[in-house]
Each structure stands twice: as structure tokens, then as C-alpha cells.
Amino acid sequence: MDKTAEEFRKAHGERQELLRQWENTIEQMQKRDREMDQLAVVSAASSPRCLLYFVEHLQTKKLIALLYQ
């Protein structure tokens, strides 16, 4: 019985660590995404072509977000 409880605690700890890593990865991706959007705004201000790309990028992100709701 003690061995089973120990294995359960270990598995639970490993699962918690995996979830923590996954959440951290998502946070990093969101941060990079925000940084890319900020850079795109700066670029778009200097070029109409960049502005068009930026608008298309935002539309794509909105579509992807809708698909994964």
C-alpha cells in the first residue's frame, strides 16, 4: 500500500511539473507573439507593404483563435 501511494505521489509530481512546463511554454510563445506584433507595427509605419502584411497576420491570428476555441 505504501509503495502504491508513493508511486501515485511521484506520478502526480511529474504531471504537475509537465503542466508547469507547458504553461511556461505558452507564456513564452504569447510574449514572443506580442513582441512580433509590436515590431510589425513599427515596420508597418514605415512601409505600406508591411502594413498590408501586418493586417493579414492579425486576421490569420483571429481565425486561428476562433478555430481553437
HELIX and SHEET records of a PDB file:
HELIX    1   1 ASP A    2  SER A   46  1                                  45    
HELIX    2   2 PRO A   48  LEU A   67  1                                  20    
END                                                                             
